[in-house]
Amino acid sequence: MGALLALTEASPVGKVVGPAAAKTLAAARGVRTVGDLLELVPRRYLDPGTLTGLTELAPGMVVVIVAEVRRAVARQMRQRRQRMLTATVYDGLTEFDLTFFKAWGHETKLVPGARAIVAGTLGRFNNRWQLAHPEYELLEDEVAGAEFLDEHTRRPIPLYPTTERIYSWKIRDAVRLALDSLDRVEDPVPPQVRASRSLLDRATALERVHRPRDRGDIAAATHRLRYDEAFTLQTVLAQRRRAAAAEVTTARRPGPGGILAAFDARLPFELTAGQREVGAVIAAELAQEQPMHRLLQGEVGSGKTIVALRAMLAVIDAGGQAALLAPTEVLAVQHHRSITTMLGDLAAGGLLGGAANGTRVALLTGGQGAAQRRAALNDVITGEAGIVVGTHALIQDRVEFHDLALVVVDEQHRFGVEQRDALRAKGSGAPHVLVMTATPIPRTVAMTVFGDMETSVLAELPRGRAPIDTFVVEAANQRWVERTWARVGEEVAKGHQVYVVCPRIGAPGDGANGLEGPDWPEGRDGLGGTEGGDGSPGRAGRGLDDMPLEDPDEGAERPVAGVYDIHAQLLANPHLAGRRVEMLHGRMSADAKDAVMTAFHAGAVDVLVATTVIEVGVDCPNATVMVVVDADRFGVSQLHQLRGRVGRGTAKGLCLLMTTADSDTGPTSALTRLKAVAATTDGFELARLDLETRREGDVLGARQSGGRSQLRLLRILRDEAIIEAAREDAFALVAADPTLAGHPALAARVAAAVDEEQAAYLERG
């Protein structure tokens, strides 16, 4: 049969599972070819003998049994318009109830006398053992059951990830057929690399991961397949870094006595040692004829903006322009305001009262009026504006630069690669690129995602920065909630200001239960990614720091706090009587948002109730308290980002994480994670926690590309040693063979990896 099929890894998976199953596998698992199917490795294995001797049972055990149906009863459910099936089976020792809340498709199969292989997780209901929605496969006769028992009392039993329509057994049979039908398996890892790393060849690894003889086979096979993923990714990054090194750009060497020197002379504070060191590295790279590709990461409040501004002033002194791309209109306006303020008359070049060696700072957003936009575009194209700050509006075709020398991208993980490259293409040559992120990135993430860039880290906070205390407030304790708002009132009475952050906007007229009126989610500028209204395509740019801790659908009975609702509650709160409480969210017009932020910075607003539009870049030294309502709806790193908005002056900061989450204290519970945020202000430690407790694809930006993460087996914290080894091997191989001409199997794998969707994942940097 195998010879008749003559399969290759590129063959459509429908050849072994049929067209209907192929469609399901493609949609649910991204499996389209036989090669994809073979990489759909078992999610777990049951040890030999699991099928026999099930005399000691416990809830939560995963069991596989060969049993006979003794009776089956289908009944109408009272609360739903569907039938429920309970089939009682016996394996020779114990009776089990198989429960299906949708009887359709099962009641014609699980009839008395039928024999089946059944796999599921044990539970107890009405004092009986139950398997809810187990996987099963009917056996034609006792011989088939005996053969299954004989095989799986001798070797581990693979259990595959299943879908609603394709059970583990069907995948197992398809994999076996594919393995038996393949004449040859292409190996992307060269023999010398396999030998130096003691790796199995790919064909043996696939055979042993699907048909292992023992646990040793499983370990060796999965190690090899994890290495494959790391090796392919690192090869792509090595090629990108080599291509970048071959690019030529204009060296930007600033002359003496320019705007940078004038700015440095006016700084009212001393740069930290880290800022000076990173600044010197950037200046040296700007002076080269190869474009800089550098990632600048640092703790919240570590002073990345000053480092970036000094780099922008350096290229202005060298005759060029700099563009700062921000993910939201609020942040773009904030950057424009802070840069203009810091520069003073240096930002009024050519204008009355402006410094002789000054420049101009232009702002481009989708929310600007026509006259403002025309004036800004004119300053950009003529070169009058040495610094251009904007949102996605910078990328539009009609925006032309006089001489774009440096692109600074703030919070890069919120942008797609095509947006970043569209801005880079506006330079007359390849511009230098500086990527900033306030989300600390574990070393293995940097190697895996930003591996084509050099990395700088700012770990030192500026002198005089006040500490921040963080506490978890369980909303079930009304006394604590009351004390929270009393504390807010006390802080306002001292002349300080407060942020209150909500996970959604809500709607005017929302009641306390949040159920009145339509639900207005934050949309593109909060939990949904980049802000609309500026010409953006509306890509969901969720990355390292803005995924909720919990699926919003989980515990949907719990109301989610909205800005309108909380704003109304605070206006009526006696602790804030007579205080100025305002709102800020992404559905407001650009002018309205700017007016609120201007008033807040001026001290004319006491309490600002906002969504995550204030997450990054917003700097108000007088803000000392942040209350995050429904904090369990935010990611660990995002909470760390939000917390960084307070304590930016000399007064001590306070962050209160309010939650209605259950008091479960398990290692992955929402309450445990919130307490971890409260226990440390070390962003790198929290980033690791974030990575450990979330799906790998989310962390690595699969949502950004709209596709599925390439990392099926590799885990970037657990497999750090594999990633380091693969990186060393891949970079050495690309150095010797840049086009992979001598490694066709690897070249094919790399080409398949860098398709349209995966390019956004690989090129986030």
N, C-alpha and C positions, 0 to 999 in steps of 0.2 A: 504493500500500500504506500509506504514511504517513497519508493522509487517512482510510483505513478504520479505522486503529488509534485515531486521535484521542487521542493520549496527552497527559497532563499530568505534571508532575513528581511529583504525588501518586499517580499510577497504580501499581498493584502491579508489581513488577519481573517477575513471572511472565508478564506480557503480552508481554515481548520475549525471555525466556529459557526459558519453560516452567516448570511447577510443580516438577519435581524439581530443576532448576538453581536455581530461586528459593529453595528450602529450603536448599540448600547455601550459596548466597551469603549468606543471612541468618545462618546459623550461623557461617560462617567469616569473613565480612567486615562483618557488620552492615548489609548492603544489602537493603532491603525495598521501596523505591520506585524509580521511574525516576530521580527526583532523586538518590537515594543512588548509583545506578549511574553517573550522569554525574559524580559527585564521586569515583568510584573511578578516579583518574587513573593513567596509565601509571607503572610503577615505574622505567622507564628507556626510552631511545630508542636505536635503532641508526641511525647516520648513513647517508644515501643511498649506495648502492654497496657496502654491507656484504655484499650477497648475491653480488657478483661479484668475481672476482680474488682468491679466497682461496688465494693461492700462498704467503704468509708466515704460517704458523700458529704459535701458541705456547700452551702450557698456561695455562688461566685466561681465555683469550679467550672472549667471548660471541659466538656466530655464529648466523646464520639462513641456512639453505640450502634450495634446492628440489632434491630428489634423488629418485632411483629406487632401490627396494629390489632388491638383486641376489640376496641369499640371507638366510634367517632360520633360526636353530637354537634350539630350546627344549630345555633339559635339566634334570634333577632336581638340586637343590643338595644337597650332602652334609651340611651342617650344619643345614639347615632343611627343613621339610615344604612346600616350594613349588618351583615351576619358574622357571627364569631364562631370559630371552630375549635373544639377541644377533642384531640385524638389521644387515646390512652394506648401506650405501647409497652411491651415487656421484652427485656433483653435476656431473660433467663434467670435473673436475680432480683430485679427491681422493676416496679411500674413507674412510668413517667407520663405526665400529661404534656402533650404538645399543644400550645395555645397560639392561635392565629386570630388576630382581631379583624382580619379580612379573610373570610372563608373562601372567597372566589379563587379558583385555581388550585385549591388544596383539597376540598371536600370530595372531588371526583378521583383523587389519587390515594388519599389516606383512608382507605376503606378497610373494614375488618378482614384480616388475612394477608394484607399487603406487608411485604418486608422492605425495610429501608435502612440506609446508613443515615444516622442523624447526628448533627453536631450543634452544640449550643451551650449557653451559660446557665447553670443550675440556679433555680430559685425555689422558694417555698410559698405555696398558696393553699389555704384551707387544709393545712397539715399534710400536703402532698408535694412531691417533687414536681417541678414544672420547668419546661424549656419554652420560653416565649419567643415566637418567630424563629425557630431554629432553621438551620440549613439541612436539607435532606436530599437523598437520591434513592429512588426506588430500585430495588434489586429484582431482576427477572425471576430468579429462582434461588434455592438454597446454595447451589454451587457457586453462584456469584458472591453470595455473602461469605461463604467459606473461604473463597480465594482472597477476598478483601481482608478478612480476619487474619489469614495466614501471612499475607504480605506485611500487614501493619502491626503484627506482634513481633516483627523482626527489625523494623527500621522506623525512623521518625515519620510522623504523618503530617504532610504539609497542609496548612489551611490558608486559602487565598483570600485577598480582599474581594468582597462580593458586591453585587448590585441587587436591586430589587428583582431583576429578572434572570440574573446569571449567578448560580450558586458556585461554591468552591469546587464541587466535584466536576462541574462542566469545564471550568478553567483548568483543573488538573488534567482532565482527559485531553483537552486541546493542547496543553503544553507537552504532554507525552507524545501526541501525534506529531507536533512540530519538531521535537527533538529527534524523533525517529525518522523524520522525513528530510532533515537537513543534510546535504552532502558535505557542506563546508561552512565553518563559522569564521568570519573575518575577525582578526584580532588587531585592535587599534594600538595596542601597547607593543613596542618593538621587543624582540627577543632579549636583547641585552639589558633592557630595563626590567623585564620580567625576571631575568636571572639575578640582577643585582638586588632586587627587592623581594626575592623568593616568592613570586606571585604565580598562581596557577595560570595556565593558558585559558583563554576565554571560553573555549568549547568545554573544557573540563569544569570550569567554574559554573557554567549554566547547567550542566548535567548534575553536578553535585548539590546545587542550591535547590533544584526541583526534585531530585531523586537521591537524597542523601542516604548514606549507609549508617551514619552516626552523627553526633553533634560536632565532631571534628571537621567533617565534610562541610557542614553548614558554616562554621566559623571561617574556614579557609576560602570558601566560595563567596561569602558576603564581603569579606575583606577585599577580595579582588574586584568585585563589582563596585564597591565604594571607591576604590582607587580609580576605576574607569571614569566615574563621574568627575572626580577631582582632577584627573589628568586632562580630560577634555576641556573643562573650564579653564584650567591654567594654561593650556595651549592657546586658547583663544586670547586670553589676557596677555600672554607673551607675544603673540603676533601683533596685538594692538599696541603694546608698548614699543615694539620694534618699529612699527609704522609711524608712531608719533615721533620717535627719535629721528626718523628720516625726514620729517617735515622741516621746512625752512621758514623762518619769520624774520621780522625786523627786530634787531636787538634794541632794547629800550634802555639807554644809558643817560640818566638825568644829569644835567649840568649843575654847577654850584649856584647858590643864591636863588633858587626857584621857589615854587609854592610849597614844596615838601619841607624845605629848610624853614620857611616862614611859619608853617603850621607847627613844626616841632618846637620852635622857639616860643610859641604861645601856649603850648600844652600846660594846663593848670595842675597836672599830676605827673609823676614819674612813671615811665613805662616799666612793666615787670621784666624780669630777666628773660622770661619765656617770650614775651612780645618782641623784645630786642633781637633775640636769637632767631626766631622765625622770620622777622622782618629782614634780617641780613640774608637769610637763605633765599627768600623770595626776590630780593633786590639782585642777588647774584644770578638767579635764573632768568629774570627779566632782561638782564644784560647779555644773554646768550642768543644765538640765532636759531636755536631749537625752541619751539614753544613750550612754555611751562605747563605741566599738568599736575597740579598739586591739590591734595585734600587737606583742608585745615579744620581739625576738629578740636573741641575743647568744652570744658564744663560750661554750664549756664552762667553767664556773667564773667567769663574769663577774658573778655576784651578782644574777641575775634574781629569785631567791626573796625576797631582802631587799626588793627594790622592790615585789614583789607583796604581801608581808606588811605593809609600811607602808601600802599602799593599802587592805588589809583593815582595818587598825586605824583608818584615817581614817573608813571608813563605820561602824565600830562607835561611834566618837565621835559620829557623826551619827545614831545610833539604829538603824542597820541591821545586817544580818548579811552575811557573806561565805561563799561556798562555793568550795572548791578541788577540782576534779575531776582525778584522776590516772588514768593508763591501767592500772596494775597494782596489786595489793594490796601488794606489796613497796614500791613507790614511795609509795603512800598512807600506809602505816605509817611510812615514813621521813620524809615531810613532817610527819606528826602529831608524831613524836618530836622532830624538829628545831625545829618551831615552838614546841612546849611548852617545850623546853629554852631556846630563845632568850628566851621571855617570862618564864620563871621564875614568881614568884608572881603575875605579871600574868595567867597562864593558870589561876589558881585563884580567880576571882571568886566571891564568895558562899560560899567554903569557909573552914574554919579555917586561918588562916595566909595566906590570899589577900590580894592588894592590894585596897584599897578601890575603886580605879578599874579593877579587872581584869575579865576575861571568862573564858569557858571555851572549850576547843578540843575539839570532838567528833569522833570517828572512826566512819565508817560503811563497812563492807565486807561482802561476802557471806560471809566466813569467820568472822564474829563469833558468839559464843554468844548465846542468846536474851536472857539477862539484860543482857549488855553492850549489845545492840542496843536493848532497851527503854529503858535509861537514856539512851543517846545520842539516841534519837528524842524522848524527853521534853525533854531540854535544847534540842533544835533547835526544837521547836514552841513552847516557852515563851519562847524568846529568851535563855535562860541561856547558851547557846553562841553566842558572836558569830562564831566561825569553825567551819566544818564541813568536814572533810577526808574524802574518800571516793572510791570507784571508781564503777562503774556503779550500785552500790547507791543512790547519791544520787538516781537518776532514778526509782526505783520510786514507784508511786502513793501508797503509805502514808507516804512521807517528806514532811512538811509543814514549811514554814519560818514563823517568826513575821513576819519582814520581810526578805526576800532583796533585798539592794541591789547586790551585786557578785558576779559569777561569774568565777572565775579558772580557765582551762583549761590544764593542763600537757600539753605534747606533743600539740597539737590534731590533728595529722595522723593520730593513732591512733583518732580518734572519727568516727562518722558524724554527719551534720548533724542527724538526728532525735534523737540522744542529747543533743547540745548544746542543741537547742531545747527538749527536754523539761525540762531543768534551768532554762533561762531562763523557761519558763512557770510555774515555781513562785514567781516574784516577784509581789507584788501589783500592781506596774507593771513596765514593761520594765527589767530590771536592767542595770547597766553590765557590760560584758564586757571582760576582759583575757585575751588568748591569749598563752601563752608557748611558745617553741620554742627549744631549744638547738641546733637544726640551722640553721646560717646559710643564708639564702635569697638566691640571686642576685636582683638588682633586677628582672629581667624576670619571674621566678617570682612575686615579690611583686605585681607589676602584674597578672599574669594570674590568679593563684589567690587572693590576698588583696587584690585590688584594691578591695574595698568597705570596707577597714579602713585606719585610719591606722597608720603603722609607726614604731616606735622601735627603735633599735639600741644595745646595750651592747657596745662594742668594747674597753673598757679593763678589764684584769684587776685585781683587788684587790692592794694592796701586799703584798709578802712571799710571793706565790704562787710556788712553786718551778718551774723549767723542767722539761720532760719530754724525754728523749732517746728516740728510736724507732729500732729496728733490725729488719731482716727476717732471719729465721732459716730457711734452706732445710733442710727435714727430711732431705733426702738426705745432708747432711753430718752424720754421726753425732757428730763432734767438736763441732760447733756446738750440737747438741741437748744433748749432755752438759754443755757449758758453760752452757747456759741454766738447767738445773736446779741446777747448782752455784751459779750466780749467785743463784737464788732462795734456796738454803740460806744463802748468805752474808748476804743481806739480812735473813732471819729471825733469823740469829744476832746482828744488830745491834739487834734489838728491833722491827724493822719488820714490816709485813704485806703479803701478796701476793694478788692475784686471778689465777685461771687460768680463762679463759673458753672454753667449748666450743660448737659450733654445734647440738648435740642433746643430749638427756638420756641416751639409751641405755637399758639395763635392768640390774638387778642380775645379776651373773654374766657380763656382757659380757667377752669375751676381748680380747686385744690387737688382734685383727682386726675387732672390732666386729660380728661376724656371729652371735654366739651369742645366743639368746633373741630376743624380739620387739623391734622398734625402737620406742622411745617418743620421738616428736618433741617438741620443746618445746611445741607446741600453741599455746594462746592468749596466752601471756605472753612468748614469745620470738620466734623467726622467724615464727611464725604470727600475731602481732598481739596483741590485748589478752587479759589473763589471765582465765581462767574462774573459776568458783566464787564469783562475786559477783553473780549475777543478770543478767549481760550476755547479749545474744543471740549472742555469739560471732562478731561480724563480724571478718573479716580486715582489720586496720587498717594494712597496710603502707603506708609513705609514703616520705618523702625519705631516710630513713636506715636502713631495716631490710630492704632487699632484698639477697639474696646477690649477690656479684659474678658468680658462675657459676650457670647453671641446675643445680639439684641432680641432674638426670638426666644431665648431661654428665659424662663420666669416672666413671660410677657404679661402675666397678671399684675406684676409690680409696675405702677405708674412711673414714668420717666420724667424727671423734672425739666421744665421748659423755662426759657427766659421770661416770657410774659407772665407765667404763673408765679414764679419766684419774685419777679419785680413787684407784682401786685401784693404779695404777702409781705414784702419788706416795707412797702409804703404804709401798710397797716400795722406794722410791728411797733409797739410802744417804745422799744429801745432805740428806734430810729425816727421818732417823731420829730418833724421839722427838718430832717436831714434831706440832702439832695441826692436822690437815687435815680440813676439813668440806666438805659439799656444800650447794648451794642451787639449786633449780629449781622450775618452776611446778607440778609435780605433787605437791609437798609440801603438807601442810595449812598453814593460816594460822598456827597456833600453832607448828608446826615451823619455818616460815620466819622467824617473828618471833624465835624462840629463837636461831636461828643468827645472824641479823643483830645481835641484842643482844649475843651473845657476841663477835662479830667487832668491834663497836664498843668493847666493853670490853677488847679485847686478848686475849681468851681463845682466839682462833682465829688461827693463824699463816698458814695458806693456805686460801683459800676457792675451791673449784672450782665454777663456776656457769655458768649459761646467761646469756642477755641480760637476765635479770631485774634485773641490776645496771647496766644500760646508762645510765640517767638518774637523777639525783636522789640516788643513794646517795653519802653523804659521810663518808669516814673519813680524817681527816688523817694517820693513821699508816700508811696504805697507800701504798707507794712503788713497787711493781713490778706490772705486769700482763703476763701471757703469754696471747696469743690463739692457741689451737690451731686449725689449719685456717683461718687468717685469710682465705684466699682465698674462703671461703664467706660472708663478710660484705661489706656495702656499704662504700664509701669513707667516707661520712659516718658510718656506724654505727661503724666502727673509730675515727674521731675522737671519737665520743661515748664509747666504751668507754675510750679512752686518758685521757679527762678524769676518770676515777675515781681516778687516782693523781696525785701531785704537788700535793695539795690542802693540804699543810702546809708546813713550812719545809724539809723534806728533798727533795732532787732526785728527780724521778720517772723511771722507766724502763719503756718499753713494748716488748715483744718479739713480733713478728708471725711466728709459726711457720707454714710452709706446705709442702705436698707437691706444689704445682702445678709443672707443667713449667717449665723454665728459659727458655721463649720470652720474648724481650724486645720483642715487637711493641708498638705504641702502645696496643693494647687488651688486652694479656695481663694475667692476674692478677698476675704478678710485677711488671710495670711499674706497676700501680696500687698495689700494696703499697709499692713503693719511693717512689711519689709521696706516700703517707701518711707514710712515714718522713722524707721530705725537708722537710716543712713542718708547722707547727702552726696555720697560717692556715685557719680553718674555711671562710671564704668562697671561698678558692682551691680547697679540696677539694670544696666544694659544686658549683662549676663543673665540676670534673673528673668528679664523680659524674654530673652532668647530661649531660655530653658523651659518656660511655661507657655510658649506659643507655638503655633504651627510654623514649621521652617519656611514654607512658601510665603506666608505673610511677611515674615521678617525679611526675607530676601527680595521682596518686591514683586512676587508673581501677580499680585493684584494690580500692580502698576501696568504690567504689560497686557493685562487682560487674559493671560494664559495660565498654564499650570507650571509650577516650579520644576526645573530640571532635576532637582535634588530628590530622588526617590529613596535612596538608601543613605546617602551621605548626610551627616549631621555636623554642623560646623564647629560646635563646641566639643562634642564627644570625639570627633575624628580629626583633631588638630594635627596629630602626627602624620596621618595619611595626607592631609592637605599640604603640609610642609614638604613631604617627600615628593608628591606629585608636582608641586611648584618647582622644586629644584630640577626634577627630571624634564619637565615641559620646557622650562626656560633654556636648559642646556640643549635640548633637541632643536628648538626653534633657532637658537643661535647658530647651530650647524646646518640647518635645513629650513630657512625662513618660509619657503612656500610649501613645505611638506611633500615635495616632489618624490622623495624616496620613501614616503610613508603613506601610500594611497588609502589604506583602511582608516588611518587617523584623519587624513584630510576629508574623507567622506563623512566621518562622524562629526568633525568640526563644522562642516558645511551644513549638516542637518541641525546642529545645535543653534547656529546663527541664522534662524529664519526670521521672518518679520516680527513675530511675537517675542521670541527670545532675545532679539537684539536689545529691546528695551530693558530686559532683565540684566543682560550682561554689561550693558553700557550705561548703567545708572550713573557711573562716575563721570 
